[in-house]
């Protein structure tokens, strides 16, 4: 594909293919303007860049301004859909919407960049008493607000309802932060009937809230799952709504382990577990510079957590992961330049 209309035509043809075969749509390097409301309604479709360099394949909407009709880039109502090696940016709602209400399973996002949406960047939507979205994978990608702050508070990186068995790993989240009124949503958030999700080995920098399972004092929020080996840091004084690093709210039987959290803000807690439905949680081997606190009737086991460290300790860990991502992008860019030459 070399332009937006060709891409939309290719998706339309794939959606209407009756063979049942896996269809792969290959996208050339370039900027694809007005790439909005591309619906994927057939199972087994992959869209990926030929170069495998997301910096060189950019699908852009028409802007972050709040407006109608709803604008997303990919609206996914089918299972076994893969997006790989592309950048998505600049829309009035979500960059990607995965529809649990359609029973979408096995979604894969790999090696992508998601930037600048007016609402949550990747949304897993669902309806009460409806279908679930199972076994999604989000890995090796970057979620960012490039201005250093979001356009409003109703934003997040990954925001998922009715999600089961998802894995979010080896991603970077930057500046998921509110400019005014109230705190932004989480960089990574699973809630409303979500079960057994795994969030592991991600880096979250200067985002109001890091990782959340569940929300509020309600039943049927989130259950089970693991939050482990993530590095979370906040050191931007201009983000006035900086909040907790990891939060469990009505999320029983969840394990939070081996995370590193440094919050250079006024918020007092690094990890919170809250409300009576949060029972039998295990919080162990985390290293934080702020408190780990049970609130509002929650109960669990805290074990071998460490409250120590300097900013340099945490920042060096973050820089390691961030530099690895930069080195990868640079290597891909050099390869692209050499190919052009």
Residue pairs with C-beta under 8 A, 6 or more apart in sequence:
1 7
1 10
1 25
1 26
1 27
1 28
1 32
2 28
2 30
3 30
3 32
4 32
4 33
4 34
4 35
4 59
7 25
7 27
7 32
7 35
7 38
7 59
8 35
8 38
10 25
11 25
11 38
11 39
11 40
11 45
11 47
14 23
14 25
14 40
14 42
14 45
15 39
15 40
15 41
15 42
15 45
16 42
17 23
17 42
20 44
21 44
22 44
22 45
22 46
22 80
23 42
23 44
23 45
23 46
24 45
24 46
24 47
24 48
25 45
25 46
25 47
25 48
26 48
26 49
26 50
27 47
27 48
27 49
27 50
27 57
27 86
28 49
28 50
28 57
29 49
29 50
29 51
29 53
29 56
29 57
29 336
30 56
30 57
30 58
31 58
31 60
32 57
32 58
32 59
32 60
33 60
34 60
34 61
34 62
35 59
35 60
35 61
35 73
35 88
36 61
36 62
36 71
36 72
36 73
36 91
37 69
37 70
37 71
37 72
37 73
37 75
38 73
38 74
38 75
39 75
39 76
39 77
40 74
40 75
40 76
40 77
40 78
40 81
41 77
41 78
42 78
43 78
43 79
43 80
43 81
44 78
44 79
44 80
44 81
45 78
45 80
45 81
45 82
46 81
46 82
46 83
46 84
47 74
47 82
47 83
47 84
47 86
48 82
48 83
48 84
48 85
48 86
49 56
49 57
49 84
49 85
49 86
51 57
51 85
51 332
51 336
52 84
52 85
52 111
52 332
53 85
53 329
53 332
53 333
53 335
53 336
54 85
54 86
54 87
54 111
54 112
54 113
55 87
55 113
55 329
55 332
55 333
56 332
56 333
56 336
57 85
57 86
57 87
58 86
58 87
58 89
59 73
59 86
59 87
59 88
59 89
60 88
60 89
60 90
61 71
61 72
61 73
61 89
61 90
61 91
61 92
61 95
62 71
62 90
62 91
62 92
63 90
63 91
63 92
64 90
64 91
64 92
64 116
64 117
64 118
64 151
65 92
65 118
66 92
66 118
66 152
67 92
70 92
70 93
71 91
71 92
71 93
72 91
72 93
72 94
72 95
72 96
72 97
73 88
73 91
73 95
73 96
74 83
74 88
74 95
74 96
74 97
75 97
75 99
76 96
76 97
76 98
76 99
76 104
76 107
77 99
77 102
77 104
78 102
78 104
79 103
79 104
79 105
79 106
79 107
80 105
80 106
81 104
81 106
81 107
81 108
82 107
82 108
82 109
82 110
83 96
83 108
83 109
83 110
83 112
84 108
84 109
84 110
84 111
84 112
85 110
85 111
85 112
86 112
86 113
87 112
87 113
87 114
87 115
88 95
88 96
88 112
88 113
88 114
88 115
89 95
89 113
89 114
89 115
89 116
89 117
90 115
90 116
90 117
91 116
91 117
91 118
92 117
92 118
92 119
93 117
93 118
93 119
94 117
94 119
94 120
94 121
94 122
94 123
95 114
95 115
95 117
95 121
95 122
96 109
96 114
96 121
96 122
96 123
97 123
97 124
97 125
98 104
98 107
98 122
98 123
98 124
98 125
98 133
98 136
99 125
99 126
99 133
100 124
100 125
100 126
100 127
100 130
100 131
100 132
100 133
100 161
100 162
100 163
101 125
101 126
101 127
101 130
101 131
101 162
102 131
103 131
103 132
103 133
104 133
105 133
105 134
105 135
105 136
106 134
106 135
106 136
107 133
107 136
107 137
108 136
108 137
108 138
109 122
109 136
109 137
109 138
109 139
109 141
110 137
110 139
110 140
110 141
111 139
111 140
111 141
112 141
112 142
113 141
113 142
113 144
114 121
114 122
114 141
114 142
114 143
114 144
114 157
115 121
115 143
115 144
115 145
115 146
116 144
116 145
116 146
116 147
117 155
118 151
118 152
118 155
119 154
119 155
119 156
120 154
120 155
120 156
120 157
120 158
120 159
120 185
121 143
121 155
121 156
121 157
121 158
122 138
122 143
122 157
122 158
122 159
123 159
123 160
124 133
124 136
124 158
124 159
124 160
124 161
124 162
124 163
124 166
125 161
126 132
126 133
126 161
126 162
126 163
126 192
126 193
127 162
128 192
128 193
130 162
131 162
132 162
132 163
132 164
132 193
133 160
133 162
133 163
133 164
133 166
134 163
134 164
134 165
135 164
135 165
135 166
136 163
136 166
136 167
137 166
137 167
137 168
137 169
138 158
138 166
138 167
138 168
138 169
138 171
139 167
139 168
139 169
139 170
139 171
140 170
140 171
141 171
141 172
142 171
142 172
142 173
142 174
142 325
143 157
143 158
143 171
143 172
143 173
143 174
143 176
143 187
144 172
144 173
144 174
144 175
145 151
145 155
145 174
145 175
145 176
145 177
146 175
147 175
148 175
148 177
148 206
148 236
148 238
149 175
149 177
149 178
149 179
149 238
149 239
150 175
150 176
150 177
150 178
150 179
150 184
151 179
152 178
152 179
152 180
152 181
153 178
153 179
153 180
153 181
153 182
153 183
153 184
153 185
153 241
154 184
154 185
155 176
155 178
155 184
155 185
156 176
156 184
156 185
156 186
156 187
156 189
157 173
157 176
157 186
157 187
157 188
157 189
157 207
158 168
158 187
158 188
158 189
159 185
159 186
159 189
160 166
160 189
160 190
160 191
160 194
160 197
161 191
161 192
161 193
161 194
162 192
162 193
162 194
163 190
163 194
163 195
163 197
164 194
164 195
164 196
164 197
165 195
165 196
165 197
166 190
166 197
166 198
167 197
167 198
167 200
168 188
168 197
168 198
168 199
168 200
168 202
169 198
169 199
169 200
169 201
169 202
170 201
170 202
171 202
171 203
172 202
172 203
172 204
172 205
172 321
172 322
172 325
173 187
173 188
173 202
173 203
173 204
173 205
173 207
174 205
174 206
174 207
175 205
175 206
175 207
175 236
176 184
176 185
176 186
176 187
176 204
176 207
176 208
176 209
177 184
177 206
177 207
177 208
177 236
177 239
177 241
177 242
178 184
178 208
178 239
178 241
182 241
183 208
183 209
183 241
183 243
184 207
184 208
184 209
184 241
185 208
185 209
185 212
186 207
186 208
186 209
186 210
186 211
186 212
186 247
187 202
187 204
187 207
187 209
187 210
187 211
188 199
188 202
188 204
188 210
188 211
188 212
189 209
189 211
189 212
189 213
189 215
190 197
190 199
190 212
190 213
190 214
190 222
190 225
191 212
191 213
191 214
191 215
191 221
191 222
191 249
192 215
192 220
192 221
193 220
193 221
194 213
194 214
194 221
194 222
194 223
194 225
195 222
195 223
195 224
195 225
196 223
196 224
196 225
197 213
197 222
197 224
197 225
198 225
198 226
198 228
199 211
199 225
199 226
199 227
199 228
199 230
200 226
200 227
200 228
200 229
200 230
201 228
201 229
201 230
202 211
202 230
202 231
203 230
203 231
203 232
203 318
203 321
203 322
204 210
204 211
204 230
204 231
204 232
204 233
204 245
205 233
205 234
205 318
205 322
206 233
206 234
206 235
206 236
206 239
207 234
208 239
208 241
208 242
208 243
209 243
209 244
209 245
209 247
210 230
210 232
210 244
210 245
210 246
210 261
211 227
211 230
211 232
211 245
211 246
211 247
212 246
212 247
212 248
212 249
213 221
213 222
213 225
213 227
213 247
213 248
213 249
213 251
213 254
214 221
214 222
214 248
214 249
214 250
214 251
214 277
214 278
215 221
215 249
215 250
216 249
216 250
216 275
217 249
217 250
217 274
217 275
217 276
217 277
217 296
218 250
218 277
219 250
219 277
221 249
221 250
221 251
221 277
222 248
222 250
222 251
222 254
223 251
223 252
223 253
223 254
224 252
224 253
224 254
225 251
225 254
225 255
226 254
226 255
226 256
226 257
227 246
227 254
227 255
227 256
227 257
227 259
228 255
228 256
228 257
228 258
228 259
229 257
229 258
229 259
230 246
230 259
230 260
231 259
231 260
231 261
231 314
231 317
231 318
231 321
232 245
232 246
232 259
232 260
232 261
232 262
232 263
233 261
233 262
233 263
233 264
233 314
233 315
233 318
234 242
234 245
234 262
234 263
234 264
234 265
235 262
235 264
235 311
235 315
236 242
237 265
239 265
242 263
242 265
242 266
242 267
243 267
244 267
244 269
244 270
244 271
244 272
245 259
245 261
245 263
245 269
245 270
245 271
245 288
245 290
246 256
246 259
246 261
246 270
246 271
246 272
247 271
247 272
247 273
247 274
248 254
248 256
248 272
248 273
248 274
248 278
248 281
248 298
249 273
249 274
249 275
249 278
250 274
250 275
250 277
250 278
251 273
251 277
251 278
251 281
252 277
252 278
252 279
252 280
252 281
253 279
253 280
253 281
254 278
254 281
254 282
255 281
255 282
255 283
255 284
256 271
256 273
256 281
256 282
256 283
256 284
256 286
257 282
257 283
257 284
257 285
257 286
258 284
258 285
258 286
259 271
259 286
259 287
259 288
260 286
260 287
260 288
260 309
260 314
260 317
261 270
261 271
261 286
261 287
261 288
261 289
261 290
261 314
262 288
262 289
262 309
262 311
262 313
262 314
262 315
263 270
263 288
263 289
263 290
264 311
267 290
268 290
268 291
268 293
269 290
269 291
269 292
269 293
270 286
270 288
270 289
270 290
270 291
270 292
271 283
271 286
271 288
271 291
271 292
271 293
272 292
272 293
272 294
272 295
273 281
273 283
273 293
273 294
273 295
273 298
273 300
274 294
274 295
274 296
274 298
275 295
275 296
275 297
275 298
276 296
276 297
276 298
278 298
278 299
278 300
279 298
279 299
279 300
280 299
280 300
281 298
281 299
281 300
281 301
282 300
282 301
282 303
283 292
283 300
283 301
283 302
283 303
283 305
284 301
284 302
284 303
284 304
284 305
285 303
285 304
285 305
285 306
286 292
286 305
286 306
287 305
287 306
287 308
287 309
288 305
288 306
288 307
289 307
289 308
289 309
289 314
290 307
291 307
292 302
292 305
294 300
